[in-house]
Amino acid sequence: MLRFELVRTEDVSGSSGVGVVAEGIEFSDGRVALRWRVPPCSTALYDSATDLIAIHGHEGRTAIRYIDPPFP
């Protein structure tokens, strides 16, 4: 598993703020679990990190910052 943070540089929706807004895990099969740090602190599952960014990326204003090194 790879741990990551979802980092937002601009909050276009006005709901999550900027900086680290969520924490996540990417599993070895590519699926992703994401936990929002802002209330109501929901948890969501995605088929891939690409899908997560397609939904929450806000046209480049949000990025995944990995904490762990990539899979070997």
PQR file with spaces between the fields and no chain letter, atoms N, CA, C, O and H, PARSE charges and radii, in Angstrom:
ATOM       1  N    MET     1       0.839   -1.178    0.000 -0.4000 1.5000
ATOM       2  CA   MET     1       0.000    0.000    0.000 -0.0000 2.0000
ATOM       3  C    MET     1       0.887    1.246    0.000  0.5500 1.7000
ATOM       4  O    MET     1       1.963    1.263    0.599 -0.5500 1.4000
ATOM       5  N    LEU     2       0.415    2.274   -0.678 -0.4000 1.5000
ATOM       6  CA   LEU     2       1.103    3.558   -0.697 -0.0000 2.0000
ATOM       7  C    LEU     2       0.222    4.604   -0.039  0.5500 1.7000
ATOM       8  O    LEU     2      -0.930    4.791   -0.431 -0.5500 1.4000
ATOM       9  H    LEU     2      -0.458    2.260   -1.164  0.4000 1.0000
ATOM      10  N    ARG     3       0.762    5.279    0.953 -0.4000 1.5000
ATOM      11  CA   ARG     3       0.014    6.359    1.584 -0.0000 2.0000
ATOM      12  C    ARG     3       0.214    7.643    0.778  0.5500 1.7000
ATOM      13  O    ARG     3       1.269    7.860    0.181 -0.5500 1.4000
ATOM      14  H    ARG     3       1.697    5.127    1.271  0.4000 1.0000
ATOM      15  N    PHE     4      -0.824    8.491    0.773 -0.4000 1.5000
ATOM      16  CA   PHE     4      -0.704    9.775    0.098 -0.0000 2.0000
ATOM      17  C    PHE     4      -1.582   10.817    0.767  0.5500 1.7000
ATOM      18  O    PHE     4      -2.452   10.503    1.579 -0.5500 1.4000
ATOM      19  H    PHE     4      -1.681    8.315    1.257  0.4000 1.0000
ATOM      20  N    GLU     5      -1.329   12.065    0.400 -0.4000 1.5000
ATOM      21  CA   GLU     5      -2.165   13.183    0.826 -0.0000 2.0000
ATOM      22  C    GLU     5      -2.731   13.832   -0.425  0.5500 1.7000
ATOM      23  O    GLU     5      -2.067   13.883   -1.461 -0.5500 1.4000
ATOM      24  H    GLU     5      -0.622   12.320   -0.259  0.4000 1.0000
ATOM      25  N    LEU     6      -3.943   14.321   -0.331 -0.4000 1.5000
ATOM      26  CA   LEU     6      -4.555   15.094   -1.404 -0.0000 2.0000
ATOM      27  C    LEU     6      -4.348   16.563   -1.049  0.5500 1.7000
ATOM      28  O    LEU     6      -4.857   17.049   -0.039 -0.5500 1.4000
ATOM      29  H    LEU     6      -4.482   14.279    0.511  0.4000 1.0000
ATOM      30  N    VAL     7      -3.597   17.257   -1.890 -0.4000 1.5000
ATOM      31  CA   VAL     7      -3.196   18.633   -1.603 -0.0000 2.0000
ATOM      32  C    VAL     7      -3.881   19.573   -2.586  0.5500 1.7000
ATOM      33  O    VAL     7      -3.787   19.400   -3.801 -0.5500 1.4000
ATOM      34  H    VAL     7      -3.183   16.862   -2.711  0.4000 1.0000
ATOM      35  N    ARG     8      -4.565   20.561   -2.043 -0.4000 1.5000
ATOM      36  CA   ARG     8      -5.334   21.503   -2.864 -0.0000 2.0000
ATOM      37  C    ARG     8      -4.693   22.892   -2.768  0.5500 1.7000
ATOM      38  O    ARG     8      -4.450   23.398   -1.673 -0.5500 1.4000
ATOM      39  H    ARG     8      -4.641   20.701   -1.056  0.4000 1.0000
ATOM      40  N    THR     9      -4.424   23.501   -3.931 -0.4000 1.5000
ATOM      41  CA   THR     9      -3.830   24.841   -3.963 -0.0000 2.0000
ATOM      42  C    THR     9      -4.881   25.936   -4.042  0.5500 1.7000
ATOM      43  O    THR     9      -4.629   27.079   -3.658 -0.5500 1.4000
ATOM      44  H    THR     9      -4.622   23.090   -4.820  0.4000 1.0000
ATOM      45  N    GLU    10      -6.060   25.583   -4.541 -0.4000 1.5000
ATOM      46  CA   GLU    10      -7.174   26.539   -4.621 -0.0000 2.0000
ATOM      47  C    GLU    10      -8.467   25.775   -4.410  0.5500 1.7000
ATOM      48  O    GLU    10      -8.666   24.712   -4.998 -0.5500 1.4000
ATOM      49  H    GLU    10      -6.265   24.655   -4.853  0.4000 1.0000
ATOM      50  N    ASP    11      -9.344   26.305   -3.577 -0.4000 1.5000
ATOM      51  CA   ASP    11     -10.618   25.651   -3.269 -0.0000 2.0000
ATOM      52  C    ASP    11     -11.722   26.269   -4.126  0.5500 1.7000
ATOM      53  O    ASP    11     -12.387   27.215   -3.704 -0.5500 1.4000
ATOM      54  H    ASP    11      -9.182   27.169   -3.099  0.4000 1.0000
ATOM      55  N    VAL    12     -11.912   25.730   -5.331 -0.4000 1.5000
ATOM      56  CA   VAL    12     -12.892   26.304   -6.250 -0.0000 2.0000
ATOM      57  C    VAL    12     -14.333   26.060   -5.801  0.5500 1.7000
ATOM      58  O    VAL    12     -15.232   26.815   -6.170 -0.5500 1.4000
ATOM      59  H    VAL    12     -11.371   24.962   -5.674  0.4000 1.0000
ATOM      60  N    SER    13     -14.556   25.013   -5.011 -0.4000 1.5000
ATOM      61  CA   SER    13     -15.917   24.711   -4.561 -0.0000 2.0000
ATOM      62  C    SER    13     -16.273   25.434   -3.264  0.5500 1.7000
ATOM      63  O    SER    13     -17.449   25.543   -2.916 -0.5500 1.4000
ATOM      64  H    SER    13     -13.826   24.400   -4.711  0.4000 1.0000
ATOM      65  N    GLY    14     -15.260   25.928   -2.548 -0.4000 1.5000
ATOM      66  CA   GLY    14     -15.518   26.612   -1.293 -0.0000 2.0000
ATOM      67  C    GLY    14     -15.882   25.693   -0.140  0.5500 1.7000
ATOM      68  O    GLY    14     -16.445   26.148    0.857 -0.5500 1.4000
ATOM      69  H    GLY    14     -14.305   25.840   -2.831  0.4000 1.0000
ATOM      70  N    SER    15     -15.567   24.395   -0.260 -0.4000 1.5000
ATOM      71  CA   SER    15     -15.991   23.472    0.791 -0.0000 2.0000
ATOM      72  C    SER    15     -14.857   22.751    1.508  0.5500 1.7000
ATOM      73  O    SER    15     -15.049   22.283    2.630 -0.5500 1.4000
ATOM      74  H    SER    15     -15.111   24.026   -1.069  0.4000 1.0000
ATOM      75  N    SER    16     -13.683   22.648    0.895 -0.4000 1.5000
ATOM      76  CA   SER    16     -12.637   21.830    1.503 -0.0000 2.0000
ATOM      77  C    SER    16     -11.437   22.615    2.009  0.5500 1.7000
ATOM      78  O    SER    16     -10.660   22.092    2.808 -0.5500 1.4000
ATOM      79  H    SER    16     -13.527   23.028   -0.017  0.4000 1.0000
ATOM      80  N    GLY    17     -11.269   23.843    1.571 -0.4000 1.5000
ATOM      81  CA   GLY    17     -10.104   24.620    1.964 -0.0000 2.0000
ATOM      82  C    GLY    17      -8.901   24.301    1.087  0.5500 1.7000
ATOM      83  O    GLY    17      -9.026   23.647    0.051 -0.5500 1.4000
ATOM      84  H    GLY    17     -11.900   24.267    0.922  0.4000 1.0000
ATOM      85  N    VAL    18      -7.738   24.773    1.516 -0.4000 1.5000
ATOM      86  CA   VAL    18      -6.496   24.536    0.772 -0.0000 2.0000
ATOM      87  C    VAL    18      -5.509   23.802    1.671  0.5500 1.7000
ATOM      88  O    VAL    18      -5.715   23.686    2.879 -0.5500 1.4000
ATOM      89  H    VAL    18      -7.637   25.305    2.357  0.4000 1.0000
ATOM      90  N    GLY    19      -4.439   23.312    1.062 -0.4000 1.5000
ATOM      91  CA   GLY    19      -3.457   22.505    1.786 -0.0000 2.0000
ATOM      92  C    GLY    19      -3.857   21.048    1.721  0.5500 1.7000
ATOM      93  O    GLY    19      -4.514   20.618    0.773 -0.5500 1.4000
ATOM      94  H    GLY    19      -4.272   23.407    0.081  0.4000 1.0000
ATOM      95  N    VAL    20      -3.461   20.284    2.735 -0.4000 1.5000
ATOM      96  CA   VAL    20      -3.805   18.856    2.778 -0.0000 2.0000
ATOM      97  C    VAL    20      -5.274   18.738    3.191  0.5500 1.7000
ATOM      98  O    VAL    20      -5.639   19.062    4.321 -0.5500 1.4000
ATOM      99  H    VAL    20      -2.928   20.633    3.505  0.4000 1.0000
ATOM     100  N    VAL    21      -6.104   18.272    2.267 -0.4000 1.5000
ATOM     101  CA   VAL    21      -7.545   18.193    2.518 -0.0000 2.0000
ATOM     102  C    VAL    21      -8.043   16.766    2.720  0.5500 1.7000
ATOM     103  O    VAL    21      -9.161   16.553    3.188 -0.5500 1.4000
ATOM     104  H    VAL    21      -5.807   18.008    1.349  0.4000 1.0000
ATOM     105  N    ALA    22      -7.194   15.773    2.358 -0.4000 1.5000
ATOM     106  CA   ALA    22      -7.605   14.377    2.506 -0.0000 2.0000
ATOM     107  C    ALA    22      -6.369   13.492    2.607  0.5500 1.7000
ATOM     108  O    ALA    22      -5.269   13.879    2.211 -0.5500 1.4000
ATOM     109  H    ALA    22      -6.285   15.946    1.977  0.4000 1.0000
ATOM     110  N    GLU    23      -6.578   12.296    3.148 -0.4000 1.5000
ATOM     111  CA   GLU    23      -5.528   11.291    3.267 -0.0000 2.0000
ATOM     112  C    GLU    23      -5.990   10.049    2.536  0.5500 1.7000
ATOM     113  O    GLU    23      -7.184    9.756    2.479 -0.5500 1.4000
ATOM     114  H    GLU    23      -7.471   11.982    3.471  0.4000 1.0000
ATOM     115  N    GLY    24      -5.034    9.317    1.973 -0.4000 1.5000
ATOM     116  CA   GLY    24      -5.456    8.146    1.231 -0.0000 2.0000
ATOM     117  C    GLY    24      -4.434    7.042    1.193  0.5500 1.7000
ATOM     118  O    GLY    24      -3.295    7.179    1.640 -0.5500 1.4000
ATOM     119  H    GLY    24      -4.063    9.555    2.019  0.4000 1.0000
ATOM     120  N    ILE    25      -4.896    5.934    0.634 -0.4000 1.5000
ATOM     121  CA   ILE    25      -4.070    4.750    0.420 -0.0000 2.0000
ATOM     122  C    ILE    25      -4.334    4.246   -0.991  0.5500 1.7000
ATOM     123  O    ILE    25      -5.481    4.122   -1.418 -0.5500 1.4000
ATOM     124  H    ILE    25      -5.821    5.823    0.271  0.4000 1.0000
ATOM     125  N    GLU    26      -3.255    3.960   -1.704 -0.4000 1.5000
ATOM     126  CA   GLU    26      -3.371    3.289   -2.997 -0.0000 2.0000
ATOM     127  C    GLU    26      -2.935    1.846   -2.796  0.5500 1.7000
ATOM     128  O    GLU    26      -1.810    1.582   -2.372 -0.5500 1.4000
ATOM     129  H    GLU    26      -2.322    4.061   -1.357  0.4000 1.0000
ATOM     130  N    PHE    27      -3.830    0.915   -3.103 -0.4000 1.5000
ATOM     131  CA   PHE    27      -3.541   -0.504   -2.935 -0.0000 2.0000
ATOM     132  C    PHE    27      -2.715   -1.017   -4.109  0.5500 1.7000
ATOM     133  O    PHE    27      -2.636   -0.367   -5.152 -0.5500 1.4000
ATOM     134  H    PHE    27      -4.744    1.129   -3.447  0.4000 1.0000
ATOM     135  N    SER    28      -2.108   -2.175   -3.937 -0.4000 1.5000
ATOM     136  CA   SER    28      -1.225   -2.725   -4.972 -0.0000 2.0000
ATOM     137  C    SER    28      -1.953   -3.023   -6.278  0.5500 1.7000
ATOM     138  O    SER    28      -1.314   -3.125   -7.325 -0.5500 1.4000
ATOM     139  H    SER    28      -2.172   -2.703   -3.090  0.4000 1.0000
ATOM     140  N    ASP    29      -3.288   -3.168   -6.239 -0.4000 1.5000
ATOM     141  CA   ASP    29      -4.043   -3.396   -7.475 -0.0000 2.0000
ATOM     142  C    ASP    29      -4.472   -2.088   -8.149  0.5500 1.7000
ATOM     143  O    ASP    29      -5.165   -2.113   -9.167 -0.5500 1.4000
ATOM     144  H    ASP    29      -3.808   -3.085   -5.388  0.4000 1.0000
ATOM     145  N    GLY    30      -4.057   -0.934   -7.576 -0.4000 1.5000
ATOM     146  CA   GLY    30      -4.363    0.355   -8.181 -0.0000 2.0000
ATOM     147  C    GLY    30      -5.588    1.048   -7.616  0.5500 1.7000
ATOM     148  O    GLY    30      -5.787    2.238   -7.860 -0.5500 1.4000
ATOM     149  H    GLY    30      -3.494   -0.914   -6.750  0.4000 1.0000
ATOM     150  N    ARG    31      -6.407    0.339   -6.873 -0.4000 1.5000
ATOM     151  CA   ARG    31      -7.587    0.977   -6.283 -0.0000 2.0000
ATOM     152  C    ARG    31      -7.157    1.908   -5.149  0.5500 1.7000
ATOM     153  O    ARG    31      -6.085    1.745   -4.566 -0.5500 1.4000
ATOM     154  H    ARG    31      -6.246   -0.628   -6.675  0.4000 1.0000
ATOM     155  N    VAL    32      -8.016    2.888   -4.849 -0.4000 1.5000
ATOM     156  CA   VAL    32      -7.673    3.955   -3.911 -0.0000 2.0000
ATOM     157  C    VAL    32      -8.785    4.138   -2.883  0.5500 1.7000
ATOM     158  O    VAL    32      -9.970    4.102   -3.216 -0.5500 1.4000
ATOM     159  H    VAL    32      -8.886    3.020   -5.323  0.4000 1.0000
ATOM     160  N    ALA    33      -8.379    4.336   -1.621 -0.4000 1.5000
ATOM     161  CA   ALA    33      -9.301    4.723   -0.551 -0.0000 2.0000
ATOM     162  C    ALA    33      -8.913    6.134   -0.114  0.5500 1.7000
ATOM     163  O    ALA    33      -7.732    6.425    0.076 -0.5500 1.4000
ATOM     164  H    ALA    33      -7.416    4.366   -1.351  0.4000 1.0000
ATOM     165  N    LEU    34      -9.900    7.004    0.043 -0.4000 1.5000
ATOM     166  CA   LEU    34      -9.658    8.403    0.387 -0.0000 2.0000
ATOM     167  C    LEU    34     -10.520    8.794    1.576  0.5500 1.7000
ATOM     168  O    LEU    34     -11.710    8.481    1.619 -0.5500 1.4000
ATOM     169  H    LEU    34     -10.859    6.768   -0.112  0.4000 1.0000
ATOM     170  N    ARG    35      -9.915    9.480    2.545 -0.4000 1.5000
ATOM     171  CA   ARG    35     -10.629    9.969    3.727 -0.0000 2.0000
ATOM     172  C    ARG    35     -10.440   11.477    3.814  0.5500 1.7000
ATOM     173  O    ARG    35      -9.319   11.962    3.971 -0.5500 1.4000
ATOM     174  H    ARG    35      -8.948    9.734    2.510  0.4000 1.0000
ATOM     175  N    TRP    36     -11.555   12.224    3.711 -0.4000 1.5000
ATOM     176  CA   TRP    36     -11.502   13.682    3.781 -0.0000 2.0000
ATOM     177  C    TRP    36     -11.193   14.126    5.194  0.5500 1.7000
ATOM     178  O    TRP    36     -11.674   13.522    6.152 -0.5500 1.4000
ATOM     179  H    TRP    36     -12.465   11.830    3.583  0.4000 1.0000
ATOM     180  N    ARG    37     -10.389   15.182    5.338 -0.4000 1.5000
ATOM     181  CA   ARG    37     -10.021   15.726    6.647 -0.0000 2.0000
ATOM     182  C    ARG    37     -10.947   16.841    7.099  0.5500 1.7000
ATOM     183  O    ARG    37     -10.859   17.300    8.238 -0.5500 1.4000
ATOM     184  H    ARG    37      -9.999   15.673    4.559  0.4000 1.0000
ATOM     185  N    VAL    38     -11.830   17.277    6.221 -0.4000 1.5000
ATOM     186  CA   VAL    38     -12.753   18.362    6.556 -0.0000 2.0000
ATOM     187  C    VAL    38     -14.153   17.775    6.779  0.5500 1.7000
ATOM     188  O    VAL    38     -14.560   16.852    6.074 -0.5500 1.4000
ATOM     189  H    VAL    38     -11.902   16.905    5.295  0.4000 1.0000
ATOM     190  N    PRO    39     -14.884   18.308    7.757 -0.5600 1.5000
ATOM     191  CA   PRO    39     -16.224   17.782    8.026  0.2800 2.0000
ATOM     192  C    PRO    39     -17.098   17.818    6.774  0.5500 1.7000
ATOM     193  O    PRO    39     -17.070   18.805    6.039 -0.5500 1.4000
ATOM     194  N    PRO    40     -17.860   16.782    6.521 -0.5600 1.5000
ATOM     195  CA   PRO    40     -18.225   15.693    7.418  0.2800 2.0000
ATOM     196  C    PRO    40     -17.279   14.494    7.392  0.5500 1.7000
ATOM     197  O    PRO    40     -17.670   13.411    7.829 -0.5500 1.4000
ATOM     198  N    CYS    41     -16.057   14.645    6.899 -0.4000 1.5000
ATOM     199  CA   CYS    41     -15.018   13.595    6.970 -0.0000 2.0000
ATOM     200  C    CYS    41     -15.471   12.261    6.379  0.5500 1.7000
ATOM     201  O    CYS    41     -15.376   11.229    7.042 -0.5500 1.4000
ATOM     202  H    CYS    41     -15.740   15.524    6.543  0.4000 1.0000
ATOM     203  N    SER    42     -15.953   12.272    5.163 -0.4000 1.5000
ATOM     204  CA   SER    42     -16.416   11.053    4.513 -0.0000 2.0000
ATOM     205  C    SER    42     -15.243   10.244    3.960  0.5500 1.7000
ATOM     206  O    SER    42     -14.131   10.750    3.811 -0.5500 1.4000
ATOM     207  H    SER    42     -16.030   13.111    4.624  0.4000 1.0000
ATOM     208  N    THR    43     -15.520    8.981    3.662 -0.4000 1.5000
ATOM     209  CA   THR    43     -14.553    8.061    3.074 -0.0000 2.0000
ATOM     210  C    THR    43     -15.105    7.584    1.738  0.5500 1.7000
ATOM     211  O    THR    43     -16.296    7.304    1.612 -0.5500 1.4000
ATOM     212  H    THR    43     -16.424    8.569    3.782  0.4000 1.0000
ATOM     213  N    ALA    44     -14.222    7.495    0.734 -0.4000 1.5000
ATOM     214  CA   ALA    44     -14.667    7.065   -0.594 -0.0000 2.0000
ATOM     215  C    ALA    44     -13.643    6.127   -1.214  0.5500 1.7000
ATOM     216  O    ALA    44     -12.460    6.169   -0.878 -0.5500 1.4000
ATOM     217  H    ALA    44     -13.253    7.723    0.836  0.4000 1.0000
ATOM     218  N    LEU    45     -14.111    5.284   -2.120 -0.4000 1.5000
ATOM     219  CA   LEU    45     -13.261    4.352   -2.853 -0.0000 2.0000
ATOM     220  C    LEU    45     -13.297    4.697   -4.337  0.5500 1.7000
ATOM     221  O    LEU    45     -14.338    5.080   -4.871 -0.5500 1.4000
ATOM     222  H    LEU    45     -15.073    5.250   -2.393  0.4000 1.0000
ATOM     223  N    TYR    46     -12.144    4.556   -4.999 -0.4000 1.5000
ATOM     224  CA   TYR    46     -12.026    4.845   -6.429 -0.0000 2.0000
ATOM     225  C    TYR    46     -11.281    3.700   -7.098  0.5500 1.7000
ATOM     226  O    TYR    46     -10.473    3.022   -6.463 -0.5500 1.4000
ATOM     227  H    TYR    46     -11.298    4.244   -4.566  0.4000 1.0000
ATOM     228  N    ASP    47     -11.550    3.488   -8.364 -0.4000 1.5000
ATOM     229  CA   ASP    47     -10.872    2.420   -9.096 -0.0000 2.0000
ATOM     230  C    ASP    47      -9.401    2.730   -9.350  0.5500 1.7000
ATOM     231  O    ASP    47      -8.608    1.815   -9.568 -0.5500 1.4000
ATOM     232  H    ASP    47     -12.206    4.038   -8.880  0.4000 1.0000
ATOM     233  N    SER    48      -9.024    4.020   -9.324 -0.4000 1.5000
ATOM     234  CA   SER    48      -7.626    4.388   -9.560 -0.0000 2.0000
ATOM     235  C    SER    48      -7.372    5.817   -9.079  0.5500 1.7000
ATOM     236  O    SER    48      -8.305    6.587   -8.854 -0.5500 1.4000
ATOM     237  H    SER    48      -9.669    4.764   -9.146  0.4000 1.0000
ATOM     238  N    ALA    49      -6.099    6.150   -8.928 -0.4000 1.5000
ATOM     239  CA   ALA    49      -5.717    7.525   -8.592 -0.0000 2.0000
ATOM     240  C    ALA    49      -6.097    8.460   -9.728  0.5500 1.7000
ATOM     241  O    ALA    49      -6.439    9.619   -9.490 -0.5500 1.4000
ATOM     242  H    ALA    49      -5.341    5.524   -9.111  0.4000 1.0000
ATOM     243  N    THR    50      -6.040    7.975  -10.949 -0.4000 1.5000
ATOM     244  CA   THR    50      -6.445    8.774  -12.109 -0.0000 2.0000
ATOM     245  C    THR    50      -7.910    9.152  -12.019  0.5500 1.7000
ATOM     246  O    THR    50      -8.276   10.291  -12.306 -0.5500 1.4000
ATOM     247  H    THR    50      -5.762    7.034  -11.142  0.4000 1.0000
ATOM     248  N    ASP    51      -8.753    8.207  -11.622 -0.4000 1.5000
ATOM     249  CA   ASP    51     -10.180    8.496  -11.448 -0.0000 2.0000
ATOM     250  C    ASP    51     -10.395    9.519  -10.335  0.5500 1.7000
ATOM     251  O    ASP    51     -11.208   10.433  -10.477 -0.5500 1.4000
ATOM     252  H    ASP    51      -8.455    7.281  -11.389  0.4000 1.0000
ATOM     253  N    LEU    52      -9.674    9.368   -9.238 -0.4000 1.5000
ATOM     254  CA   LEU    52      -9.802   10.301   -8.118 -0.0000 2.0000
ATOM     255  C    LEU    52      -9.488   11.723   -8.584  0.5500 1.7000
ATOM     256  O    LEU    52     -10.240   12.651   -8.287 -0.5500 1.4000
ATOM     257  H    LEU    52      -9.013    8.626   -9.123  0.4000 1.0000
ATOM     258  N    ILE    53      -8.387   11.898   -9.307 -0.4000 1.5000
ATOM     259  CA   ILE    53      -7.996   13.228   -9.789 -0.0000 2.0000
ATOM     260  C    ILE    53      -8.981   13.743  -10.839  0.5500 1.7000
ATOM     261  O    ILE    53      -9.246   14.944  -10.899 -0.5500 1.4000
ATOM     262  H    ILE    53      -7.776   11.144   -9.548  0.4000 1.0000
ATOM     263  N    ALA    54      -9.515   12.863  -11.652 -0.4000 1.5000
ATOM     264  CA   ALA    54     -10.508   13.292  -12.648 -0.0000 2.0000
ATOM     265  C    ALA    54     -11.736   13.887  -11.959  0.5500 1.7000
ATOM     266  O    ALA    54     -12.364   14.803  -12.491 -0.5500 1.4000
ATOM     267  H    ALA    54      -9.300   11.888  -11.603  0.4000 1.0000
ATOM     268  N    ILE    55     -12.074   13.375  -10.788 -0.4000 1.5000
ATOM     269  CA   ILE    55     -13.248   13.842  -10.062 -0.0000 2.0000
ATOM     270  C    ILE    55     -12.926   15.044   -9.174  0.5500 1.7000
ATOM     271  O    ILE    55     -13.689   16.009   -9.137 -0.5500 1.4000
ATOM     272  H    ILE    55     -11.564   12.631  -10.356  0.4000 1.0000
ATOM     273  N    HIS    56     -11.801   14.991   -8.460 -0.4000 1.5000
ATOM     274  CA   HIS    56     -11.495   15.990   -7.437 -0.0000 2.0000
ATOM     275  C    HIS    56     -10.310   16.896   -7.777  0.5500 1.7000
ATOM     276  O    HIS    56      -9.919   17.718   -6.948 -0.5500 1.4000
ATOM     277  H    HIS    56     -11.181   14.208   -8.490  0.4000 1.0000
ATOM     278  N    GLY    57      -9.739   16.770   -8.951 -0.4000 1.5000
ATOM     279  CA   GLY    57      -8.537   17.515   -9.311 -0.0000 2.0000
ATOM     280  C    GLY    57      -8.726   18.991   -9.558  0.5500 1.7000
ATOM     281  O    GLY    57      -7.766   19.758   -9.486 -0.5500 1.4000
ATOM     282  H    GLY    57     -10.057   16.103   -9.625  0.4000 1.0000
ATOM     283  N    HIS    58      -9.950   19.407   -9.849 -0.4000 1.5000
ATOM     284  CA   HIS    58     -10.259   20.823  -10.096 -0.0000 2.0000
ATOM     285  C    HIS    58      -9.277   21.454  -11.084  0.5500 1.7000
ATOM     286  O    HIS    58      -8.704   22.515  -10.838 -0.5500 1.4000
ATOM     287  H    HIS    58     -10.730   18.784   -9.907  0.4000 1.0000
ATOM     288  N    GLU    59      -9.106   20.761  -12.209 -0.4000 1.5000
ATOM     289  CA   GLU    59      -8.294   21.273  -13.326 -0.0000 2.0000
ATOM     290  C    GLU    59      -6.882   21.656  -12.898  0.5500 1.7000
ATOM     291  O    GLU    59      -6.402   22.741  -13.224 -0.5500 1.4000
ATOM     292  H    GLU    59      -9.571   19.899  -12.410  0.4000 1.0000
ATOM     293  N    GLY    60      -6.219   20.762  -12.168 -0.4000 1.5000
ATOM     294  CA   GLY    60      -4.839   20.974  -11.771 -0.0000 2.0000
ATOM     295  C    GLY    60      -4.646   21.683  -10.447  0.5500 1.7000
ATOM     296  O    GLY    60      -3.510   21.905  -10.029 -0.5500 1.4000
ATOM     297  H    GLY    60      -6.610   19.880  -11.903  0.4000 1.0000
ATOM     298  N    ARG    61      -5.718   22.040   -9.784 -0.4000 1.5000
ATOM     299  CA   ARG    61      -5.606   22.746   -8.505 -0.0000 2.0000
ATOM     300  C    ARG    61      -5.475   21.806   -7.309  0.5500 1.7000
ATOM     301  O    ARG    61      -5.306   22.251   -6.173 -0.5500 1.4000
ATOM     302  H    ARG    61      -6.641   21.859  -10.123  0.4000 1.0000
ATOM     303  N    THR    62      -5.555   20.507   -7.574 -0.4000 1.5000
ATOM     304  CA   THR    62      -5.432   19.488   -6.538 -0.0000 2.0000
ATOM     305  C    THR    62      -4.529   18.382   -7.061  0.5500 1.7000
ATOM     306  O    THR    62      -4.633   17.979   -8.220 -0.5500 1.4000
ATOM     307  H    THR    62      -5.692   20.146   -8.497  0.4000 1.0000
ATOM     308  N    ALA    63      -3.642   17.894   -6.197 -0.4000 1.5000
ATOM     309  CA   ALA    63      -2.695   16.855   -6.613 -0.0000 2.0000
ATOM     310  C    ALA    63      -2.534   15.816   -5.514  0.5500 1.7000
ATOM     311  O    ALA    63      -2.807   16.070   -4.341 -0.5500 1.4000
ATOM     312  H    ALA    63      -3.558   18.221   -5.256  0.4000 1.0000
ATOM     313  N    ILE    64      -2.084   14.644   -5.929 -0.4000 1.5000
ATOM     314  CA   ILE    64      -1.733   13.589   -4.989 -0.0000 2.0000
ATOM     315  C    ILE    64      -0.254   13.736   -4.661  0.5500 1.7000
ATOM     316  O    ILE    64       0.584   13.824   -5.558 -0.5500 1.4000
ATOM     317  H    ILE    64      -1.862   14.437   -6.882  0.4000 1.0000
ATOM     318  N    ARG    65       0.063   13.762   -3.363 -0.4000 1.5000
ATOM     319  CA   ARG    65       1.454   13.805   -2.911 -0.0000 2.0000
ATOM     320  C    ARG    65       1.692   12.510   -2.141  0.5500 1.7000
ATOM     321  O    ARG    65       1.175   12.320   -1.041 -0.5500 1.4000
ATOM     322  H    ARG    65      -0.618   13.691   -2.634  0.4000 1.0000
ATOM     323  N    TYR    66       2.493   11.615   -2.748 -0.4000 1.5000
ATOM     324  CA   TYR    66       2.765   10.326   -2.126 -0.0000 2.0000
ATOM     325  C    TYR    66       3.723   10.474   -0.953  0.5500 1.7000
ATOM     326  O    TYR    66       4.689   11.234   -1.019 -0.5500 1.4000
ATOM     327  H    TYR    66       2.913   11.770   -3.643  0.4000 1.0000
ATOM     328  N    ILE    67       3.449    9.746    0.109 -0.4000 1.5000
ATOM     329  CA   ILE    67       4.291    9.708    1.298 -0.0000 2.0000
ATOM     330  C    ILE    67       5.282    8.553    1.200  0.5500 1.7000
ATOM     331  O    ILE    67       6.437    8.674    1.607 -0.5500 1.4000
ATOM     332  H    ILE    67       2.664    9.129    0.162  0.4000 1.0000
ATOM     333  N    ASP    68       4.816    7.441    0.658 -0.4000 1.5000
ATOM     334  CA   ASP    68       5.637    6.233    0.529 -0.0000 2.0000
ATOM     335  C    ASP    68       6.269    6.170   -0.865  0.5500 1.7000
ATOM     336  O    ASP    68       5.757    6.758   -1.817 -0.5500 1.4000
ATOM     337  H    ASP    68       3.877    7.343    0.327  0.4000 1.0000
ATOM     338  N    PRO    69       7.392    5.446   -0.966 -0.5600 1.5000
ATOM     339  CA   PRO    69       8.004    5.250   -2.287  0.2800 2.0000
ATOM     340  C    PRO    69       7.116    4.393   -3.171  0.5500 1.7000
ATOM     341  O    PRO    69       6.283    3.639   -2.667 -0.5500 1.4000
ATOM     342  N    PRO    70       7.284    4.499   -4.490 -0.5600 1.5000
ATOM     343  CA   PRO    70       6.434    3.715   -5.415  0.2800 2.0000
ATOM     344  C    PRO    70       6.677    2.213   -5.268  0.5500 1.7000
ATOM     345  O    PRO    70       7.695    1.774   -4.732 -0.5500 1.4000
ATOM     346  N    PHE    71       5.708    1.441   -5.763 -0.4000 1.5000
ATOM     347  CA   PHE    71       5.834   -0.014   -5.729 -0.0000 2.0000
ATOM     348  C    PHE    71       7.066   -0.438   -6.538  0.5500 1.7000
ATOM     349  O    PHE    71       7.387    0.173   -7.558 -0.5500 1.4000
ATOM     350  H    PHE    71       4.881    1.797   -6.198  0.4000 1.0000
ATOM     351  N    PRO    72       7.753   -1.493   -6.073 -0.5600 1.5000
ATOM     352  CA   PRO    72       8.931   -1.984   -6.822  0.2800 2.0000
ATOM     353  C    PRO    72       8.562   -2.583   -8.157  0.5500 1.7000
ATOM     354  O    PRO    72       9.439   -3.035   -8.895 -0.5500 1.4000
